[in-house]
């Protein structure tokens, strides 16, 4: 089957048409290509870009989030209560009410929902509402009862505040093991929902952390993804960022013959993923000094240095890269100490730092010197620009979120951390260029603004390079996979403050149309 996409602006080319045969881009040309076509798609002057690559998200969790009570737009606690109450209407007796997306920083009261509020909604249904960042959860009395929690519990790397129903970090697992659904049919449905959302935003590849995002049964998640890839049921390429509940589970995974590059072009095992601290918004990110706006806390590590080293050493024996979630400067410092000793010269396995938020200038220089991969999320600017100076202090804020420095110094790529932020590459590109929140108008360290081309590269070829897939994805070239999106404008020629308004008309993955507006 030969398909010609014509009458288009093609990124990086002078030609106006491209020919796809089966799953590959065969050639570029102009009107003459139509003569070879079995099918012609008239792009009507739209722009063709490579398929967008979201380098770090949680695809399965995104699909689940889209299927539950969404709270990202609530403006106050009464609005949250209204949405949760509405969500109870069709819920069977005793079932969990699950929601996510609230952010007290964006609500009128600047207060978290608590047990009293949720109990006023229901004490029959267990209710669990996760903050947008995923590092704090608010639950009602029934949820605490089901989880067997009767008083404040101090946990290693987490906390449960019994009086308020606020659960932090690893304490969330005690709730999640009761409410999470690991039915394979449900897992497939959530993956499909996540892929559909990605395709509608031009995304054809993702780096995704899924193994324990919605169930502790990582093997079941692995089985589902493998089966869907064999059935060619995946409409995004998945590079799995493998997270495990403990070192024993990781060891079993390795003993079963899995390591980086196991899989196929639709589902490939990627690096080991470690979460070493919390989030800035929740004040659980591990900081070297107390929070500027809350001197009583400096956050905390969710893994100690010895554990990080043990995982890293074990992964290295099996030629597996390691990427670490570290948001606070103390978490980054800890990971850098390990990586500076354990990562080989030139970083051949693409060990990396996920988020790249609170960083000292010296730490950024060390990341570059070691050539660590940088996974950043420019979408975070939309929320974080309004409070980063308050939280980290003005001096530290000036050296944080250093996207331009990282991109020009090492291999850096962009993503969403969905469902923390909903995946939207064109919005992410605008934010990386303007460094100005669309929500609040606050700016963040404009000296670290990317050019439009750099922003586009961060969502395309750089993501492919990080995932070792640039031989067949990430750019529009003859012989590469036919992964591309057709959009409403050439973003290099429009007002940069209009990039987020770019509309995706069609997404093609593996030569197949997976979305059309």
NORJOSUL-V376160 format. One record per pair of residues at least 12 apart in sequence whose C-alpha atoms are under 10 Angstrom apart, sorted by the first residue. I is the first residue (numbers start at 0). J is the second residue. Records with the same first field share a line. If there is no record, write none. Layout:
I=J / J
This chain:
0=19 / 20 / 21 / 22 / 36 / 37 / 38 / 510
1=18 / 19 / 20 / 21 / 22 / 23 / 24 / 25 / 33 / 35 / 36 / 37 / 38 / 39 / 510
2=17 / 18 / 19 / 20 / 21 / 24 / 25 / 32 / 33 / 35 / 36 / 37 / 38 / 39 / 40 / 510
3=16 / 17 / 18 / 19 / 20 / 24 / 25 / 26 / 27 / 28 / 29 / 30 / 32 / 33 / 34 / 35 / 36 / 37 / 38 / 39 / 40 / 41 / 42
4=16 / 17 / 18 / 19 / 27 / 29 / 32 / 33 / 36 / 38 / 39 / 40 / 41 / 42 / 43 / 47 / 485
5=17 / 18 / 27 / 28 / 29 / 30 / 31 / 32 / 33 / 39 / 40 / 41 / 42 / 43 / 44 / 45 / 47
6=29 / 30 / 40 / 41 / 42 / 43 / 44 / 45 / 46
7=29 / 40 / 41 / 42 / 43 / 44 / 45 / 46 / 47 / 485 / 486
8=42 / 43 / 44 / 45 / 46 / 47 / 48 / 485 / 486 / 488 / 489
9=27 / 44 / 45 / 46 / 47 / 48 / 49 / 475 / 485 / 489
10=46 / 47 / 48 / 49 / 474 / 475 / 489 / 490 / 491
11=47 / 48 / 474 / 475 / 476
12=27 / 28 / 475 / 476
13=27 / 28 / 29
14=27 / 28 / 29 / 30
15=27 / 28 / 29 / 30 / 32 / 42 / 44 / 46 / 47
16=28 / 29 / 30 / 31 / 32 / 33 / 40 / 41 / 42 / 47
17=29 / 30 / 32 / 33 / 47 / 475 / 476 / 477 / 481
18=32 / 33 / 35 / 36 / 38 / 39 / 477 / 481
19=36 / 38 / 477 / 478 / 480 / 481 / 509 / 510 / 511
20=36 / 37 / 478 / 480 / 481 / 510
21=480 / 481 / 509 / 510 / 511
22=478 / 479 / 480 / 481 / 482 / 507 / 508 / 509 / 510 / 511
23=471 / 476 / 477 / 478 / 479 / 480 / 481 / 482 / 508 / 509 / 510
24=475 / 476 / 477 / 478 / 479 / 480 / 481 / 482 / 483 / 509 / 510
25=476 / 477 / 478 / 479 / 480 / 481
26=475 / 476 / 477 / 478
27=475 / 476 / 477
42=485 / 486 / 487 / 504 / 505
43=487
44=485 / 486 / 487 / 488 / 489
45=485 / 486 / 487 / 488 / 489 / 503 / 504
46=484 / 485 / 486 / 487 / 488 / 489 / 490 / 503 / 504
47=475 / 483 / 484 / 485 / 486 / 487 / 488 / 489 / 503 / 504 / 505 / 506
48=201 / 455 / 459 / 473 / 474 / 475 / 482 / 483 / 484 / 485 / 486 / 489 / 506
49=201 / 202 / 203 / 455 / 456 / 458 / 459 / 460 / 472 / 473 / 474 / 475 / 476 / 480 / 481 / 482 / 483 / 484 / 485 / 506 / 507 / 508
50=198 / 200 / 201 / 202 / 203 / 204 / 235 / 458 / 459 / 460 / 472 / 473 / 474 / 475 / 480 / 481 / 482 / 483 / 484 / 485 / 506 / 507 / 508
51=197 / 198 / 200 / 201 / 202 / 203 / 204 / 205 / 413 / 414 / 423 / 424 / 425 / 455 / 456 / 457 / 458 / 459 / 460 / 462 / 463 / 472 / 473 / 474 / 482 / 483 / 484 / 506
52=197 / 201 / 202 / 203 / 204 / 205 / 206 / 235 / 236 / 237 / 412 / 413 / 414 / 424 / 456 / 457 / 458 / 459 / 460 / 461 / 462 / 463 / 466 / 472 / 473
53=197 / 202 / 203 / 204 / 205 / 206 / 207 / 237 / 374 / 376 / 412 / 413 / 414 / 415 / 416 / 417 / 422 / 423 / 424 / 457 / 458 / 459 / 462 / 463
54=204 / 205 / 206 / 207 / 237 / 238 / 240 / 353 / 373 / 374 / 375 / 376 / 411 / 412 / 413 / 414 / 415 / 416 / 457 / 458 / 459 / 461 / 462 / 463 / 465 / 466
55=205 / 206 / 207 / 208 / 238 / 239 / 240 / 353 / 354 / 374 / 375 / 376 / 412 / 413 / 414 / 415 / 416 / 417 / 422 / 462
56=205 / 206 / 207 / 208 / 209 / 239 / 240 / 376 / 414 / 415 / 416 / 417 / 418 / 419 / 420 / 421 / 422
57=190 / 193 / 205 / 206 / 207 / 208 / 209 / 210 / 211 / 212 / 213 / 239 / 240 / 415 / 416 / 417 / 418 / 419
58=189 / 190 / 191 / 192 / 193 / 194 / 196 / 197 / 205 / 206 / 207 / 208 / 209 / 212 / 235 / 237 / 239 / 416 / 417 / 418 / 422
59=186 / 187 / 188 / 189 / 190 / 191 / 192 / 193 / 194 / 207 / 208 / 209 / 210 / 211 / 212 / 213 / 220 / 224 / 417 / 418
60=186 / 189 / 190 / 192 / 193 / 207 / 208 / 209 / 210 / 211 / 212 / 213 / 214 / 417 / 418 / 419
61=189 / 190 / 192 / 193 / 194 / 196 / 197 / 209 / 212 / 213 / 416 / 417 / 418 / 419 / 420 / 421 / 422
62=185 / 186 / 187 / 188 / 189 / 190 / 191 / 192 / 193 / 194 / 195 / 196 / 197 / 417 / 418
63=97 / 98 / 99 / 180 / 185 / 186 / 188 / 189 / 190 / 191 / 192 / 193 / 212 / 213 / 418
64=97 / 98 / 99 / 100 / 189 / 192 / 193 / 213 / 417 / 418 / 419
65=98 / 99 / 189 / 192 / 193 / 196 / 418 / 421
66=97 / 98 / 188 / 189 / 192 / 193
67=86 / 96 / 97 / 98 / 99
68=82 / 83 / 84 / 85 / 86 / 87 / 96 / 97 / 98 / 99 / 100 / 128
69=82 / 83 / 86 / 97 / 98 / 99 / 100 / 101 / 128 / 131
70=82 / 83 / 98 / 99 / 100 / 101 / 102 / 128 / 129 / 130 / 131
71=98 / 99 / 100 / 101 / 102 / 105 / 130 / 131 / 418 / 419 / 420 / 421
72=100 / 101 / 102 / 105 / 106
73=100 / 101 / 102 / 103 / 105 / 106 / 107
74=101 / 102 / 103 / 104 / 105 / 106 / 107 / 108 / 109
75=101 / 102 / 103 / 105 / 106 / 107 / 108 / 109 / 110 / 111 / 112
76=101 / 103 / 106 / 107 / 108 / 109 / 110 / 111 / 112 / 113 / 116
77=112 / 116
78=106
79=98 / 101 / 106 / 112 / 116 / 117 / 128
80=112 / 116 / 117 / 119 / 120
81=120
82=98
83=96 / 97 / 98 / 117 / 120 / 121 / 126 / 128
84=96 / 117 / 119 / 120 / 121
86=98
87=120 / 121 / 124 / 126
90=124
91=124
92=123 / 124
93=122 / 123 / 124 / 125 / 141
94=123 / 124 / 125 / 126 / 178
95=123 / 124 / 125 / 126 / 127 / 141 / 142 / 177 / 178 / 179
96=121 / 124 / 125 / 126 / 127 / 128 / 138 / 142 / 178
97=125 / 126 / 127 / 128 / 129 / 138 / 178 / 179
98=126 / 127 / 128 / 129 / 130 / 131 / 136 / 137
99=127 / 128 / 129 / 130 / 131 / 132 / 133 / 136 / 137 / 418 / 419
100=128 / 129 / 130 / 131 / 132 / 133 / 418 / 419 / 420
101=128 / 129 / 130 / 131 / 132 / 133 / 136 / 137
102=129 / 130 / 131 / 132 / 280 / 281 / 382
103=130 / 131 / 280 / 281
104=280 / 281 / 382 / 383 / 385 / 386
105=382 / 385 / 438 / 439
111=130 / 135 / 136 / 137 / 163 / 165
112=128 / 130 / 136 / 137 / 138 / 139 / 163 / 164 / 165
113=128 / 136 / 137 / 138 / 139 / 160 / 162 / 163 / 164 / 165
114=126 / 127 / 137 / 138 / 139 / 140 / 141 / 142 / 143 / 160 / 161 / 162 / 163 / 164 / 165
115=138 / 139 / 140 / 162 / 163 / 164
116=137 / 138 / 139 / 163 / 164
117=137 / 138 / 139 / 140 / 141 / 164
118=138 / 139 / 140 / 141 / 164
119=139
120=139
121=139 / 140 / 141
122=139 / 140 / 141 / 142
123=139 / 140 / 141 / 142
124=139 / 140 / 141 / 142
125=138 / 139 / 140 / 141 / 142 / 143 / 144 / 145 / 146 / 177 / 178
126=138 / 139 / 140 / 141 / 142 / 143 / 178
127=139 / 141 / 142 / 143 / 164 / 165 / 166 / 171 / 174 / 175 / 178
128=165
129=165 / 166 / 167 / 171
130=280 / 281 / 419
131=280 / 281 / 417 / 418 / 419 / 420
132=277 / 278 / 279 / 280 / 281 / 416 / 417 / 418 / 419 / 420
133=167 / 168 / 171 / 277 / 278 / 281 / 417 / 418 / 419
134=157 / 166 / 167 / 168 / 169 / 170 / 171 / 276 / 277 / 278 / 279 / 280 / 281 / 282 / 283 / 284 / 419
135=157 / 158 / 159 / 165 / 166 / 167 / 168 / 169 / 170 / 171 / 277 / 278 / 280 / 281 / 282 / 283
136=159 / 164 / 165 / 166 / 167 / 168 / 170 / 171 / 174
137=159 / 160 / 163 / 164 / 165 / 166 / 167 / 171
138=161 / 163 / 164 / 165 / 166 / 171 / 174
139=161 / 163 / 164 / 165
140=161 / 162 / 163 / 164
142=164 / 174 / 175 / 177 / 178
143=159 / 161 / 164 / 166 / 173 / 174
144=174
145=173 / 174 / 177 / 178
146=172 / 173 / 174 / 175 / 176 / 177 / 178
147=173 / 174 / 177
148=160 / 161 / 173 / 174
149=161 / 162
150=162
151=163 / 164 / 166
152=166 / 170
153=170
154=167 / 168 / 169 / 170
155=168 / 169 / 170 / 300 / 301 / 302
156=168 / 169 / 170 / 275 / 276 / 277 / 283 / 298 / 299 / 300 / 301 / 302 / 303
157=169 / 170 / 171 / 172 / 276 / 277 / 283 / 299 / 300 / 301
158=170 / 171
159=171 / 173
167=277 / 281 / 283
168=276 / 277 / 278 / 281 / 283 / 284 / 299 / 300 / 301
169=277 / 301
172=214 / 215 / 244
175=212 / 213 / 214 / 215
176=213 / 214 / 215
177=214
178=213 / 214
179=212 / 213 / 214 / 215
180=213 / 214 / 215
181=213 / 214 / 215 / 216 / 217 / 219 / 220
182=214 / 219 / 220
183=219 / 220 / 222 / 223
184=223
186=213 / 214 / 219 / 220 / 223 / 224
187=220 / 223 / 224 / 226 / 227 / 232
189=213
190=209 / 223 / 224 / 227 / 233 / 234
191=227 / 232 / 233 / 234 / 235
193=234 / 235 / 417 / 418 / 422
194=233 / 234 / 235 / 236 / 513
195=234 / 235 / 513 / 514
196=421 / 422 / 423 / 514
197=234 / 235 / 421 / 422 / 423 / 424 / 506 / 514
198=234 / 235 / 422 / 484 / 503 / 505 / 506 / 507 / 508 / 512 / 513 / 514 / 515
199=422 / 423 / 484 / 502 / 503 / 504 / 505 / 506 / 513 / 514 / 515 / 516
200=421 / 422 / 423 / 424 / 425 / 484 / 486 / 501 / 502 / 503 / 504 / 505 / 506 / 514
201=422 / 423 / 424 / 425 / 482 / 483 / 484 / 485 / 486 / 502 / 503 / 504 / 505 / 506 / 507 / 508 / 513 / 514 / 515
202=234 / 235 / 236 / 422 / 423 / 424 / 458 / 459 / 482 / 483 / 484 / 503 / 506 / 507 / 508
203=233 / 234 / 235 / 236 / 237 / 459 / 472 / 473 / 482 / 483 / 484 / 506 / 507 / 508 / 509 / 513
204=234 / 235 / 236 / 237 / 238 / 265 / 266 / 458 / 459 / 462 / 463 / 466 / 468 / 472 / 473 / 482 / 508
205=235 / 236 / 237 / 238 / 239 / 240 / 266 / 414 / 415 / 462 / 463 / 466
206=236 / 237 / 238 / 239 / 240 / 267 / 268 / 269 / 270 / 414 / 416 / 462 / 463 / 465 / 466
207=236 / 237 / 238 / 239 / 240 / 241 / 242 / 268 / 269 / 272 / 416 / 417
208=237 / 238 / 239 / 240 / 241 / 242 / 243 / 269 / 270 / 271 / 272 / 273 / 416
209=221 / 224 / 239 / 240 / 241 / 242 / 243
210=224 / 239 / 240 / 241 / 242 / 243 / 244
211=241 / 242 / 243 / 244
212=242 / 243
215=243 / 244
216=243 / 244 / 248
217=241 / 242 / 243 / 244 / 248 / 249 / 252
218=248 / 252
221=239 / 241 / 266 / 268
224=237 / 239 / 265 / 266 / 267
225=262 / 263 / 265 / 266 / 267
226=266
227=265 / 266
228=262 / 263 / 264 / 265 / 266 / 267
229=262 / 263 / 265 / 266
231=265 / 266
232=265
233=265 / 266 / 508 / 513
234=265 / 506 / 507 / 508 / 509 / 511 / 512 / 513 / 514
235=265 / 266 / 482 / 507 / 508 / 509 / 513
236=263 / 264 / 265 / 266 / 267 / 472 / 482 / 508 / 509
237=263 / 264 / 265 / 266 / 267 / 268 / 269 / 466
238=259 / 260 / 262 / 263 / 264 / 265 / 266 / 267 / 268 / 269 / 270 / 466 / 467 / 468
239=259 / 260 / 262 / 266 / 267 / 268 / 269 / 270 / 271 / 272 / 466
240=259 / 267 / 268 / 269 / 270 / 271 / 272 / 273 / 320 / 321 / 322
241=258 / 259 / 268 / 269 / 270 / 271 / 272 / 273 / 321 / 322
242=270 / 271 / 272 / 273 / 274 / 322
243=271 / 272 / 273
244=273
245=306 / 310
246=306 / 309 / 310 / 313
249=271 / 310 / 313 / 314
250=310 / 313 / 314
253=313 / 314 / 316 / 317 / 319
254=317
256=317
257=317 / 319
258=270 / 271 / 314 / 317 / 318 / 319 / 320
259=271 / 314 / 317 / 318 / 319 / 320 / 348
260=318 / 319 / 466 / 467
264=468 / 471 / 472 / 509
265=509
267=466 / 468
268=319 / 466
269=319 / 320 / 321 / 322 / 348 / 349 / 465 / 466 / 467
270=314 / 318 / 319 / 320 / 321 / 322 / 323 / 348 / 349 / 350 / 351 / 466
271=310 / 311 / 314 / 319 / 320 / 321 / 322 / 323 / 350
272=310 / 320 / 321 / 322 / 323 / 324 / 350 / 351 / 352 / 353
273=301 / 302 / 306 / 307 / 310 / 311 / 321 / 322 / 323 / 324 / 325 / 352 / 353
274=300 / 301 / 302 / 307 / 322 / 323 / 324 / 325 / 326 / 330 / 353
275=299 / 300 / 301 / 302 / 303 / 304 / 306 / 307 / 323 / 324 / 325 / 326 / 327 / 329 / 330 / 331 / 333 / 334
276=298 / 299 / 300 / 301 / 302 / 303 / 323 / 324 / 325 / 326 / 327 / 329 / 330 / 331
277=298 / 299 / 300 / 301 / 324 / 325 / 326 / 327 / 330
278=298 / 299 / 324 / 325 / 326 / 327 / 354 / 356
279=298 / 326 / 327 / 356 / 357 / 383 / 386 / 387 / 390 / 391
280=382 / 383 / 386 / 387 / 390
281=298
282=296 / 297 / 298 / 299 / 327 / 390 / 391
283=296 / 297 / 298 / 299 / 300 / 301 / 326 / 327
284=297 / 298 / 299 / 300 / 301 / 325 / 326 / 327 / 328 / 329 / 330 / 357
285=297 / 298 / 299 / 300 / 301 / 325 / 326 / 327 / 328 / 329 / 330 / 331 / 332 / 333 / 357
286=298 / 299 / 300 / 326 / 327 / 328 / 329 / 330 / 331 / 332 / 357 / 358 / 391
287=299 / 327 / 328 / 329 / 330 / 331 / 332
288=327 / 328 / 329 / 391
289=390 / 391
290=389 / 390 / 391 / 392
291=387 / 388 / 389 / 390 / 391 / 392 / 393
292=386 / 387 / 388 / 389 / 390 / 391 / 392
293=389 / 390 / 391
294=390
297=327 / 329
298=327 / 329 / 330
299=327 / 329 / 330
300=325 / 327 / 329 / 330 / 333
301=325 / 330
302=330 / 333
303=330 / 333 / 334
304=330 / 332 / 333 / 334 / 336 / 337
305=333 / 337
307=321 / 323 / 333 / 334 / 337 / 338
308=333 / 334 / 336 / 337 / 338 / 340 / 341
309=337
311=337 / 338 / 341 / 342 / 350
312=337 / 341 / 342
315=341 / 342 / 343 / 348
318=347 / 348
319=347 / 348 / 349 / 350
320=342 / 346 / 347 / 348 / 349 / 350 / 351
321=338 / 342 / 348 / 349 / 350 / 351 / 352
322=334 / 349 / 350 / 351 / 352 / 353 / 371 / 372 / 373 / 374
323=335 / 350 / 351 / 352 / 353 / 354 / 374
324=351 / 352 / 353 / 354 / 355 / 374
325=352 / 353 / 354 / 355 / 356 / 357 / 358
326=352 / 353 / 354 / 355 / 356 / 357 / 358 / 400
327=354 / 355 / 356 / 357 / 358 / 391 / 399
328=355 / 356 / 357 / 358 / 359 / 362 / 391 / 395 / 399
329=357 / 358
330=357 / 358
331=352 / 353 / 355 / 356 / 357 / 358 / 359 / 362 / 363 / 366
332=358 / 359 / 362 / 365
334=351 / 352
335=351 / 352 / 362 / 365 / 366 / 369 / 371
338=350 / 351 / 366 / 369 / 371
339=365 / 366 / 368 / 369 / 371
342=369 / 370 / 371
343=369 / 370
344=368 / 369 / 370
345=368 / 369 / 370 / 371
346=369 / 370 / 371 / 372
347=370 / 371
348=371 / 372 / 465 / 466 / 467
349=370 / 371 / 372 / 373 / 410 / 464 / 465 / 466 / 467
350=369 / 370 / 371 / 372 / 373 / 465
351=366 / 369 / 370 / 371 / 372 / 373 / 374 / 410 / 411 / 465
352=366 / 371 / 372 / 373 / 374 / 375 / 411
353=372 / 373 / 374 / 375 / 376 / 412 / 413 / 414 / 416
354=373 / 374 / 375 / 376 / 377 / 379 / 400 / 413 / 414 / 415 / 416
355=373 / 374 / 375 / 376 / 399 / 400 / 401 / 402 / 405
356=375 / 376 / 379 / 383 / 387 / 396 / 398 / 399 / 400 / 401 / 402
357=387 / 391 / 395 / 396 / 397 / 398 / 399 / 400 / 401
358=395 / 396 / 397 / 398 / 399 / 400 / 401
359=394 / 395 / 396 / 397 / 398 / 399 / 400 / 401
360=395 / 397 / 398 / 399 / 401 / 404
361=398
362=398
363=398 / 399 / 400 / 401 / 402 / 404 / 405 / 408
364=404 / 405 / 408 / 409
366=405 / 408 / 409
367=404 / 405 / 406 / 407 / 408 / 409 / 410
368=408 / 409
369=409
370=405 / 408 / 409 / 410 / 411
371=405 / 408 / 409 / 410 / 411
372=405 / 406 / 408 / 409 / 410 / 411 / 412 / 461 / 464 / 465
373=402 / 405 / 406 / 408 / 409 / 410 / 411 / 412 / 413 / 465
374=402 / 405 / 406 / 410 / 411 / 412 / 413 / 414 / 415 / 416 / 457 / 462 / 465
375=400 / 401 / 402 / 405 / 406 / 411 / 412 / 413 / 414 / 415 / 416 / 457
376=400 / 402 / 412 / 413 / 414 / 415 / 416 / 417 / 420 / 424 / 427 / 428 / 430 / 431 / 457
377=400 / 402 / 412 / 413 / 414 / 415 / 424 / 426 / 427 / 428 / 429 / 430 / 431 / 432 / 434 / 454 / 457
378=413 / 414 / 415 / 416 / 419 / 420 / 421 / 422 / 423 / 424 / 425 / 426 / 427 / 428 / 429 / 430 / 431 / 434 / 436
379=400 / 414 / 415 / 416 / 419 / 420 / 427 / 430 / 431 / 436
380=400 / 427 / 430 / 431 / 433 / 434 / 435 / 436 / 437 / 438 / 441 / 442 / 443
381=420 / 426 / 427 / 430 / 434 / 435 / 436 / 437 / 438 / 439 / 440 / 441 / 442 / 443
382=420 / 435 / 436 / 437 / 438 / 439 / 441
383=436 / 439 / 441 / 442 / 443
384=396 / 434 / 435 / 436 / 437 / 438 / 439 / 440 / 441 / 442 / 443 / 444
385=435 / 436 / 438 / 439 / 440 / 441 / 442 / 443
386=441 / 443
387=399 / 400 / 443
388=443
396=443 / 444
397=443 / 444 / 445 / 446 / 447
398=444 / 446 / 447
399=443 / 444 / 447
400=434 / 443 / 444 / 447
401=444 / 445 / 446 / 447 / 448
402=431 / 432 / 446 / 447 / 448 / 449 / 454 / 457
403=431 / 432 / 445 / 446 / 447 / 448 / 449 / 450 / 453 / 454
404=446 / 447 / 448 / 449
405=447
406=447 / 449 / 453 / 454 / 456 / 457 / 461
407=449 / 453
410=457 / 461 / 462 / 464 / 465
411=456 / 457 / 458 / 461 / 462 / 464 / 465
412=453 / 454 / 455 / 456 / 457 / 458 / 459 / 460 / 461 / 462 / 463 / 464 / 465
413=427 / 428 / 431 / 454 / 455 / 456 / 457 / 458 / 459 / 461 / 462
414=427 / 428 / 457 / 458 / 462
415=427
423=499
424=454 / 455 / 457 / 458 / 459 / 498 / 499 / 501
425=454 / 455 / 458 / 490 / 497 / 498 / 499 / 500 / 501 / 502 / 503
426=496 / 497 / 498 / 499 / 500 / 501
427=454 / 455 / 457 / 458 / 498 / 499
428=449 / 450 / 451 / 452 / 453 / 454 / 455 / 456 / 457 / 458 / 490 / 495 / 498 / 499
429=448 / 449 / 450 / 451 / 454 / 455 / 490 / 494 / 495 / 496 / 497 / 498 / 499 / 500
430=442 / 443 / 448 / 449 / 454 / 495 / 496 / 498 / 499
431=445 / 447 / 448 / 449 / 450 / 451 / 453 / 454 / 455 / 457
432=445 / 447 / 448 / 449 / 450 / 451 / 452 / 453 / 454 / 495 / 496 / 498
433=445 / 446 / 447 / 448 / 449 / 450 / 451 / 495 / 496
434=446 / 447 / 448 / 449
435=448 / 496
437=496 / 499
450=491 / 495
451=490 / 491 / 492 / 495 / 498
452=490 / 491
455=490 / 491
456=473 / 474
457=473
458=473
459=472 / 473 / 474
460=472 / 473 / 474 / 475
461=473 / 474
472=509
479=509
480=507 / 508 / 509 / 510
481=507 / 508 / 509 / 510 / 511
482=506 / 507 / 508 / 509 / 510 / 511 / 512
483=505 / 506 / 507 / 508 / 509 / 510 / 512
484=503 / 504 / 505 / 506 / 507 / 508 / 512 / 513 / 514 / 515
485=502 / 503 / 504 / 505 / 506 / 507 / 515
486=501 / 502 / 503 / 504 / 505 / 506
487=500 / 501 / 502 / 503 / 504 / 505
488=500 / 501 / 502 / 503
489=501
502=516
503=515 / 516
504=516
